[in-house]
Amino acid sequence: MDGRQQGPDGDRTDPNVLPAEGLADEHPDERRQGPVVLRRSRMGESSTTDQRLLDSRGPTDWVHTDPWRVLRIQAEFVEGFGALAEVPHATTVFGSARTPRDHEEYSQGMRLGSALAGTGCAVITGGGPGTMEAVNRGASEAGGLSIGLGIELPFEQGLNPWVDLGVNFRYFFTRKTMFVKYAQAFVCLPGGFGTMDELFESLTLVQTKKVTKFPVVMFGRSYWQGLYDWIRDTMHASGKIGDQELGLLHLTDDVDDAVRVVQEAYAAWDATH
Ligand SMILES: C/C(=C\CNc1ncnc2c1ncn2[C@@H]1O[C@H](COP(=O)(O)O)[C@@H](O)[C@H]1O)CO
């Protein structure tokens, strides 16, 4: 077979096969697929690009491949940047997913969210339950911009009811970028492994100057004091961090003090942007 799609009398039988304009004798028949030109043995396939796009049959393994994941990751960045691009000054608040609503730390979270909203700026949390919810609730009820960046989990959860602008992520690392990119300060309420990860990631980003002039507030003296003392008396004392790094931490349980530190960070940001 020579690849030409002609009937026995030389008639063209396939509407997708185009004659080469005015030069039928010199130019072989060809099939066009968008910008692609196919000739001779490459002309075999008779579907169009639209047909192939719309045809849902066939194996689906490719949706579990890394190249496809890369596109999904890209899509998360695009969605996140798009949703958050116009966020004004913001503080990202980390904290336990497990704090019950009747706990004093929940009330503190609400007071903090409310006070941060009072500065006219947004609060960003992980969008989950516990103190994340408390901060969103305090901010939302005070009329502030209450943002939640949710994460896909193996169990059903969803964003807490006081998230007014929410984005759900599949990937932790995409979500972590958003926590940092759209905030000028970090506050850590008492929490477990997740909060520790976020506290130390924040500190590492500031230490390595990936982000500048971000204060890291450890809110809740009785909870954080032991860790702070260990950082100072063991980590710092043995030279694993220097004075500057120790100075990044601000330990308090006073909402006004935390808000003051955050406002200084907003001012420092404005001075450099
Ligand atoms: C474990 C439970 C719910 C988990 N739900 C979460 N939703 C959103 N964000 C979460 C969740 N769990 C952890 N995070 C992130 O880590 C921090 C809290 O972790 P911790 O270990 O509880 O300290 C928080 O800042 C989130 O960004 C139901 O019990």
The ligand as an SDF file (V2000), in Angstrom:
LIG
                    3D

 29 31  0  0  0  0  0  0  0  0999 V2000
   -6.3060   15.0790   62.3470 C   0  0  0  0  0  0  0  0  0  0  0  0
   -7.6040   15.7390   62.0790 C   0  0  0  0  0  0  0  0  0  0  0  0
   -7.8340   16.5300   61.0480 C   0  0  0  0  0  0  0  0  0  0  0  0
   -6.7850   16.8920   60.0970 C   0  0  0  0  0  0  0  0  0  0  0  0
   -7.2300   18.0090   59.3410 N   0  0  0  0  0  0  0  0  0  0  0  0
   -6.4460   18.9860   58.8860 C   0  0  0  0  0  0  0  0  0  0  0  0
   -6.9820   19.8910   58.0510 N   0  0  0  0  0  0  0  0  0  0  0  0
   -6.2470   20.9000   57.6080 C   0  0  0  0  0  0  0  0  0  0  0  0
   -4.9650   21.1000   57.9590 N   0  0  0  0  0  0  0  0  0  0  0  0
   -4.4060   20.2080   58.7770 C   0  0  0  0  0  0  0  0  0  0  0  0
   -5.1050   19.1100   59.2680 C   0  0  0  0  0  0  0  0  0  0  0  0
   -4.2780   18.3970   60.0570 N   0  0  0  0  0  0  0  0  0  0  0  0
   -3.0960   19.0340   60.0690 C   0  0  0  0  0  0  0  0  0  0  0  0
   -3.1650   20.1360   59.3160 N   0  0  0  0  0  0  0  0  0  0  0  0
   -2.0710   21.1270   59.1170 C   0  0  0  0  0  0  0  0  0  0  0  0
   -1.1080   20.9700   60.1570 O   0  0  0  0  0  0  0  0  0  0  0  0
   -1.4040   21.8470   61.2440 C   0  0  0  0  0  0  0  0  0  0  0  0
   -2.1010   21.1310   62.3460 C   0  0  0  0  0  0  0  0  0  0  0  0
   -1.4720   19.8900   62.6040 O   0  0  0  0  0  0  0  0  0  0  0  0
   -1.4240   19.3250   64.1030 P   0  0  0  0  0  0  0  0  0  0  0  0
   -0.6610   18.0580   63.9830 O   0  0  0  0  0  0  0  0  0  0  0  0
   -2.8290   19.1330   64.5350 O   0  0  0  0  0  0  0  0  0  0  0  0
   -0.7070   20.3580   64.9000 O   0  0  0  0  0  0  0  0  0  0  0  0
   -2.3280   22.9360   60.6930 C   0  0  0  0  0  0  0  0  0  0  0  0
   -1.7300   24.2280   60.8000 O   0  0  0  0  0  0  0  0  0  0  0  0
   -2.6000   22.5390   59.2640 C   0  0  0  0  0  0  0  0  0  0  0  0
   -1.9970   23.3870   58.3220 O   0  0  0  0  0  0  0  0  0  0  0  0
   -8.7260   15.4880   63.0120 C   0  0  0  0  0  0  0  0  0  0  0  0
   -8.2680   15.3340   64.2950 O   0  0  0  0  0  0  0  0  0  0  0  0
  1  2  1  0
  2  3  2  0
  2 28  1  0
  3  4  1  0
  4  5  1  0
  5  6  1  0
  6  7  1  0
  6 11  2  0
  7  8  2  0
  8  9  1  0
  9 10  2  0
 10 11  1  0
 10 14  1  0
 11 12  1  0
 12 13  2  0
 13 14  1  0
 14 15  1  0
 15 16  1  0
 15 26  1  0
 16 17  1  0
 17 18  1  0
 17 24  1  0
 18 19  1  0
 19 20  1  0
 20 21  2  0
 20 22  1  0
 20 23  1  0
 24 25  1  0
 24 26  1  0
 26 27  1  0
 28 29  1  0
M  END
$$$$
